[in-house]
Amino acid sequence: MRADDIMTSPVISVGPDATIAEAVALMLKSHISGLPVVDADRRLVGMLSEGDLLRRAELGTVRRRPRWIEAFLLPGRSAEDYVQTHGRRVKEVMTRDPIAVEGATPLEDIVTLMERKRIKRVPVLSNGELVGMATRADLLRALLSRSGTETAANPDDERIREAIEAELKSQAWAPGTSVRIAVKDGIVELEGVILDDRLRDAIRVSAENAAGVKAVHDRLVYVEPYTGAYVDPTEEKDKPA
């Protein structure tokens, strides 16, 4: 999937000459935590987010540095901070040169950007013009739509088994030939030995995600590699209450 597959469009935006009060009112009315800032040609010039408005003179939240630190700061730095906390226009407070992507950008790249830059939204551009916004909420909506998609195919038991084995072979953590997979009428039986009990859930999830699977029965035995002690889940279920 790409950015233009999930992005919200059209985008609620604000101009650089709008007042902070106007921008805040728009954010509250629209239930959004960030606004792209665009010029008259819809060119992206900045981003205004809640984080840009935390340190404000009106709130009494301006950061107070010790005087000995202020003495080492250049006057220009202190002047920039003053504009950030006292400015009345969006262009004085917004984050300039915001990160943006093109519509063809893969979702994997967008998620990497969000994680690395610790941001919640990424503007989507086309020829420099703002055309959409990809947010974490958009990713969740895409996840929900994919999670609810049912495949039209109805694979037989052999194809189900092959799909599960192929998925496990593609994973570096998978235990290999020590796990046996049997499928009958769409019900998967997992048998064999694992040397790390954390693999149990991962193997089960890989089986549950295969198309056509109706249920997964876990009969894997965990063997502690240093002591030889083992845990058989079937024995646990058979214990009297």
C-alpha positions in Angstrom: 0.0 0.0 0.0 1.0 3.6 -0.6 0.5 7.0 0.9 -2.3 7.9 -1.5 -4.1 4.7 -0.7 -4.7 5.7 3.0 -4.3 9.5 3.2 -7.1 11.8 4.3 -8.1 14.2 1.5 -9.0 17.0 1.2 -6.9 18.4 4.0 -7.8 21.0 6.6 -5.1 23.6 6.5 -4.3 27.1 7.6 -2.4 30.0 6.1 0.8 31.4 7.5 -0.8 34.8 8.3 -3.6 33.3 10.3 -3.6 34.2 14.0 -2.8 31.6 16.6 -6.3 31.9 18.0 -7.8 31.2 14.6 -5.6 28.1 14.2 -6.3 26.8 17.6 -10.1 27.3 17.1 -9.8 25.3 13.8 -7.9 22.5 15.5 -10.5 22.2 18.2 -13.4 22.4 15.9 -12.0 19.8 13.6 -10.7 17.5 16.4 -7.2 17.4 15.0 -3.9 17.9 16.7 -1.9 19.4 13.8 -2.4 21.7 10.9 -0.4 21.9 7.6 0.4 25.5 6.8 0.1 26.3 3.1 0.6 29.4 0.9 -1.9 30.8 -1.7 -0.7 28.1 -4.2 -1.3 25.2 -1.7 2.5 24.8 -1.3 3.4 23.4 2.1 5.4 26.0 4.1 5.1 24.6 7.6 3.3 22.5 10.2 1.6 23.7 13.4 1.0 21.1 16.0 0.0 21.0 19.7 3.6 20.6 20.6 4.4 24.0 19.0 1.8 25.6 21.4 2.8 24.1 24.7 5.2 26.8 25.8 3.1 30.0 25.6 3.2 33.3 27.5 -0.6 33.2 27.7 -0.5 30.0 29.7 2.4 30.9 31.9 4.4 27.9 30.6 7.4 29.8 29.0 10.6 27.9 29.9 12.7 29.7 32.4 16.4 29.0 32.0 18.9 29.8 34.8 20.7 33.0 34.2 24.0 31.3 34.0 22.7 29.3 31.0 21.2 32.5 29.4 24.6 34.1 29.7 26.1 31.4 27.3 23.3 31.7 24.8 23.6 34.0 21.8 21.0 36.8 21.8 19.6 35.4 18.6 18.6 32.1 20.2 16.8 33.8 23.0 15.1 36.1 20.5 13.9 33.0 18.6 12.5 31.5 21.7 10.7 34.7 22.5 9.0 34.8 19.1 8.0 31.1 19.6 6.3 31.8 22.9 4.8 35.2 22.2 4.2 35.3 18.4 0.6 35.9 17.3 0.8 34.6 13.8 1.1 31.0 12.6 4.2 31.7 10.6 6.0 32.8 13.8 5.3 29.6 15.7 5.0 26.9 13.1 7.7 24.2 12.4 9.4 25.1 9.2 10.6 22.7 6.5 8.3 19.9 7.6 8.8 16.3 6.5 6.6 15.3 3.6 6.2 12.4 1.2 4.8 11.8 -2.3 1.7 9.8 -3.0 3.6 6.8 -4.2 5.6 6.5 -1.0 5.2 3.0 0.5 3.5 2.7 3.9 6.6 1.0 5.3 8.6 4.2 4.6 6.0 6.4 6.2 5.9 4.3 9.4 9.7 4.4 9.6 9.5 8.2 9.3 6.9 8.4 12.1 9.0 6.2 14.4 12.4 7.9 13.6 11.1 11.5 13.8 8.5 10.8 16.5 5.7 12.4 14.5 2.0 11.5 14.2 1.2 12.8 10.7 3.0 13.3 7.4 1.8 15.7 4.6 1.4 14.1 1.2 2.5 16.2 -1.8 2.0 16.1 -5.6 4.3 18.3 -7.6 4.9 20.3 -4.4 1.2 20.9 -3.7 -0.5 19.5 -0.6 -3.0 16.8 -1.6 -3.4 14.8 1.6 -2.3 13.9 5.1 -1.2 10.4 6.2 -1.8 10.0 10.0 -1.5 7.3 12.5 -5.3 7.1 12.5 -5.3 6.6 8.7 -2.9 3.6 9.3 -5.3 2.2 11.9 -8.2 2.5 9.5 -6.2 0.7 6.8 -5.3 -2.0 9.3 -9.0 -2.5 10.2 -10.0 -2.7 6.6 -7.3 -5.3 5.9 -8.1 -7.3 9.0 -11.8 -7.6 8.0 -11.0 -8.7 4.4 -11.9 -12.3 3.8 -10.3 -14.2 0.9 -12.6 -15.6 -1.7 -10.4 -18.7 -2.0 -11.2 -21.8 0.0 -7.9 -23.6 0.1 -7.7 -27.3 0.8 -5.8 -28.8 3.8 -2.6 -29.4 1.8 -2.5 -25.8 0.6 -3.1 -24.5 4.1 -0.2 -26.6 5.4 2.1 -25.4 2.6 1.2 -21.8 3.4 2.0 -22.1 7.1 5.3 -23.9 6.4 6.2 -21.3 3.8 5.5 -18.5 6.3 7.6 -20.2 9.0 10.5 -20.7 6.6 10.5 -17.0 5.8 11.0 -16.1 9.5 14.5 -16.2 11.1 13.1 -17.1 14.5 11.3 -20.2 13.3 12.5 -23.5 14.7 12.7 -25.4 11.4 12.1 -29.2 11.2 11.4 -29.7 14.9 7.8 -28.5 14.4 5.3 -30.6 12.6 2.1 -29.3 11.0 -0.9 -31.3 10.2 -4.2 -30.0 8.8 -7.6 -31.7 8.6 -10.8 -29.9 7.7 -9.1 -26.6 8.2 -8.0 -27.4 11.8 -4.3 -27.1 12.4 -2.4 -29.4 14.7 1.0 -28.1 15.9 3.4 -30.8 17.3 7.1 -31.0 18.0 9.7 -29.5 20.3 10.6 -25.8 20.8 13.6 -24.6 22.9 12.2 -21.2 23.7 8.6 -21.0 24.9 8.2 -17.5 23.3 8.1 -19.2 19.9 4.8 -20.9 20.8 2.6 -17.8 20.3 4.5 -16.8 17.2 4.0 -20.2 15.6 0.3 -20.2 16.5 -0.2 -16.7 15.1 1.5 -17.7 11.8 -1.0 -20.6 11.6 -4.0 -18.5 12.5 -3.2 -16.0 9.7 -3.2 -18.6 7.0 -6.3 -18.5 4.7 -8.8 -21.2 5.4 -7.7 -22.0 9.0 -10.7 -22.6 11.3 -8.8 -23.4 14.5 -5.3 -24.1 15.8 -4.5 -26.8 18.4 -1.1 -26.3 20.2 0.5 -29.5 21.1 4.1 -28.2 21.1 6.4 -29.3 23.9 8.8 -26.8 25.4 12.2 -28.3 26.4 14.4 -26.2 28.6 17.8 -26.4 26.8 20.0 -26.4 29.9 18.1 -28.7 32.3 16.1 -30.8 29.9 12.9 -30.0 31.8 9.9 -29.8 29.5 6.3 -28.4 29.4 3.7 -30.3 27.5 0.5 -28.2 27.1 -1.6 -31.2 26.7 -0.6 -32.5 30.1 -1.4 -29.1 31.7 -4.9 -29.3 30.2 -5.4 -32.8 31.6 -4.6 -31.8 35.2 -7.6 -32.0 37.6 -8.9 -28.6 38.7 
